[in-house]
Amino acid sequence: MSEKEPQILSEKDKKSRRNSLIGAAFLMATSAVGPGFLTQTAVFTESLLTSFGFVILASIFLDIGAQLNVWRIIAVSRKRGQEIANAVLPGLGFVVAIFIVIGGLAFNIGNIGGAGLGVNAMLGFDTRVGAVITAVIAIFIFMSKEAGAAMDQIVKWLGALLIILIAYVMFVSQPPVGEAIQHSIMPLELDFYAIITIVGGTVGGYITFSGGHRLLDAGISGKESIPEVTRTSVMGILVASFIRIMLFLAVLGVVYAGVSLNPDNPAATVFEYAAGQFGYRMFGIVLWVAGVTSVIGAAYTSVSFLRSFHPKIDQYYRYWIIGFIVFSTTVFVFIGQAVALLVLAGAVNGLILPLTLGSILLAAHNPRIIGDYKHPIWLTVFGTIVVLLTAYLGIRTLIQTLPQLF
C-alpha cells in the first residue's frame, strides 16, 4: 500500500482540516445524542440514581475502545466500513450495508418524529408540520455544493447549543454532585444490562462510523493521520459522554427533589420542573436539536454505506441522502412511528456493532488490508470485549423482541 507524500498545507487548508476534524467528532457525538438518548438517560437515572454514574464511566472506556479501533482502521486502510467487511469476507460488506441502512432508516423515522415533537413543544405546531420543517432544513444542508463543510458547522454549533441548554438545567436542578462522584467509583448497585445498552446507544449501529467516514470523505486518512484520528475519535466520545453526564446530573437533581418522571416523556419532566413553562420550551429546543442532528448523521452515514457499490450512487450521493430524508419523513407523516419496524430495527441494530467491529478487528491484523501498519494489542483486546458484550445483548434482545412482532 503506497502512502501519500507529506504535504505542506496552507493556512486555509489547515483551517479546513481542523474544521473537518472537529466536525467529525461532533457528527458522531450528535448522532448518538438523539431523542432516544434523552429518554434512555432519564429512565436509567431514575432507576439507578447516583449509581448510574458508574454505568456512564464504564461505558466511556468501552466506547473509546470500540471507536478507536473503527476509526483507525478506516483511516489506515482508506476504506469505508462495508469495503473493509468485504475485504475480510467477500459479501459481508453487503450484509453490513443492508443492516445499517434498514436500521438507519427506521431510527431516522424516530429521529424525524422526535424533532417534530421538539417543534411542537417549542412553538405549538403540529408534530407532523414540525417533522416536515426539520426535513426541509436537513435537505437544505445537503443541497449545498459544500455539503460536508456545511454539515461540519451545523453539527458543531447545534452541539454547543445542546450543551449550554442542558448545563443550565443541570445547575438549576442542584444535583447531589458529591454522592454522584462517590457512587460513580463505588456504585451502590451494578446494572450490567444498562452498561451494554449505553454502549450500544453511543457507538452502536451506524453511529461509530459516522465520524470515521466523514474524515475519509475529507481526505484525512493514512498512517500519518493516526494521531489526529485518535484525538478526534476520543473527542467524539467525550462530547457525547459530557452531554450524558450533564443530563444525568440534571435528572438526578429533579429525582432527588422527590419528583416522579412522566413515563411518557421523562426528559421533559426534568426541564419543566427545573424552569417551569420556559423549561418546557427549552426542552423543545433540546429535543429538536437532538432530532435534527441525528437525522443528518443517520442519513449521511447510511448512504455512505452504499456509495462504494455503484458509481452512480457515489456520484449522486447527496441526492441519495436527500431521498433518504424525504422517505423517512413521508413514512412518519403518513404512517407514524411504524412501531413494528422500529422494534425490529432495534433488535437488528444490536447485532450491527459486533458484526462491524468484529470485521474491523479481523482487518486490523490483515496486511492485505492495512499494509505494514501494526495495530496495538490492547486495542484488539478492548475491541474484542465490546464485541462479546454487544453480541450477547444483541442476541438476547433479538430473542425477546421477535415474539412481539407475531
C-alpha positions, -999 to +999 in steps of 0.1 A: +000+000+000+016+033-010+014+062+014+007+098+004+037+121+004+037+146+033+022+179+022+028+214+034-006+228+040-016+265+035-034+283+064-067+279+046-061+241+042-051+238+078-083+256+089-104+234+066-087+203+080-093+215+116-130+221+109-133+186+094-118+170+124-140+189+149-170+184+126-164+146+125-162+145+163-195+164+167-212+145+139-205+113+158-215+128+191-247+144+179-257+113+160-255+095+194-275+122+212-309+116+196-344+116+212-338+081+224-306+091+242-325+117+262-352+092+273-327+064+279-306+086+302-336+099+322-350+064+327-318+049+339-310+078+362-344+075+378-339+037+384-302+036+394-299+071+409-263+081+417-250+046+407-258+054+370-226+075+371-206+042+373-226+029+342-216+061+323-179+058+334-177+021+324-194+028+291-169+056+283-140+032+284-158+006+262-169+033+238-134+046+234-121+011+228-147+004+201-143+038+183-105+039+183-105+005+165-131+015+139-117+050+131-080+039+130-086+010+106-109+032+084-081+058+082-052+033+077-070+012+051-086+043+034-118+022+031-153+026+044-168+001+068-185-020+041-154-021+020-134-034+049-160-060+057-160-072+020-121-074+021-123-096+052-150-118+038-165-113+003-202-104+006-200-095+043-199-058+033-233-061+015-248-077+046-234-049+069-247-023+045-282-037+044-283-039+082-270-003+085-295+011+060-325-007+074-316+003+110-307+039+100-340+043+081-361+030+110-343+052+135-344+081+112-382+079+113-379+081+151-355+110+148-378+129+125-407+122+149-386+134+179-377+166+161-413+171+152-422+168+189-395+193+197-410+218+173-444+211+189-430+218+224-412+250+212-439+266+190-471+245+194-470+234+158-485+200+148-459+173+152-461+164+115-456+200+105-425+201+128-412+170+111-415+185+077-398+217+088-369+196+102-366+176+070-365+208+048-337+222+070-317+189+067-323+187+030-312+223+025-278+214+042-272+186+017-283+206-013-252+228-008-222+221-030-201+223+001-224+199+020-196+184+040-183+217+053-219+229+060-226+197+079-194+202+100-205+237+110-242+228+117-235+199+140-207+218+158-229+248+167-260+228+174-240+205+196-227+235+215-262+248+219-273+214+233-245+215+259-254+251+270-291+243+275-286+211+294-259+227+315-284+254+325-310+228+337-282+209+355-272+239+375-308+249+383-318+214+395-289+213+421-280+177+419-260+159+447-227+161+429-206+146+458-227+115+460-228+111+422-189+112+421-186+088+450-210+062+436-195+066+401-165+049+416-182+027+442-217+021+429-245+010+453-259-012+426-245-026+394-266-030+363-247-049+336-276-046+311-275-007+315-238-007+307-242-026+274-273-006+265-255+027+269-225+014+249-249+003+221-266+037+222-233+056+219-213+036+194-239+010+181-253+007+146-242+034+122-231+059+149-194+050+153-189+050+115-203+085+110-172+104+120-148+079+105-165+081+071-166+119+074-128+120+079-123+097+049-145+120+027-125+150+039-093+133+028-079+127+063-065+091+061-033+071+060-009+061+088+003+097+090-031+108+102-034+084+131-026+110+158-053+133+146-078+105+140-071+091+176-076+125+192-108+132+172-123+098+179-118+102+216-132+138+214-164+125+198-169+100+227-161+126+253-185+152+238-214+126+238-205+114+273-202+150+286-237+157+274-249+124+290-232+133+324-248+167+324-282+153+316-277+126+343-270+153+369-299+174+358-323+144+361-307+134+394-314+168+409-350+166+400-355+130+412-338+138+445-363+166+449-390+139+451-404+144+415-416+113+396-408+115+359-436+112+334-431+078+318-445+091+285-418+119+284-393+116+313-368+141+300-395+168+295-404+164+332-369+174+342-368+206+322-403+216+332-397+211+369-363+230+367-376+260+348-414+259+345-430+267+312-398+283+300-381+250+308-406+230+287-400+253+257-362+248+263-368+211+263-384+215+229-353+231+216-331+204+231-353+177+216-354+194+182-316+198+182-311+162+192-336+151+165-323+172+136-286+164+142-294+127+144-314+129+112-283+145+095-260+118+110-282+089+102-289+099+066-252+108+058-238+076+073-265+052+060-259+064+024-221+063+029-225+025+033-240+024-002-215+047-021-190+020-030-215-004-045-222+016-077-205+047-093-239+064-098-246+062-060-212+077-053-216+104-080-251+115-067-247+106-031-261+140-019-294+133-037-295+098-022-291+114+012-320+138+004-341+109-008-334+090+024-346+120+045-377+125+022-386+088+025-382+088+064-403+120+067-430+106+043-433+074+064-436+094+096-461+119+082-485+094+066-479+062+087-464+074+120-437+058+140-442+024+124-438+007+157-432-028+144-404-015+121-388+004+150-390-027+172-374-049+146-347-024+137-339-020+174-334-058+176-313-059+144-293-028+154-280-047+184-263-071+161-246-045+139-218-034+163-205-069+170-206-077+132-189-045+121-164-042+149-156-079+146-148-074+109-127-043+118-107-064+143-100-091+117-089-064+092-066-048+118-043-078+115-046-084+078-016-069+059-036-071+026-060-045+041-038-024+064-003-028+048+026-026+072+006-008+100+008-026+134-024-024+154-019-022+192-028-054+210-045-035+238-069-020+213-077-055+199-084-068+235-106-037+241-125-042+209-130-080+215-145-073+249-170-049+233-178-074+205-186-101+231-207-079+253-227-064+225-232-097+208-246-111+240-270-082+243-279-082+206-289-119+206-307-116+239-327-085+226-335-103+193-349-134+212-370-111+234-382-089+205-392-113+178-423-127+197-437-092+199-438-090+161-461-120+156 
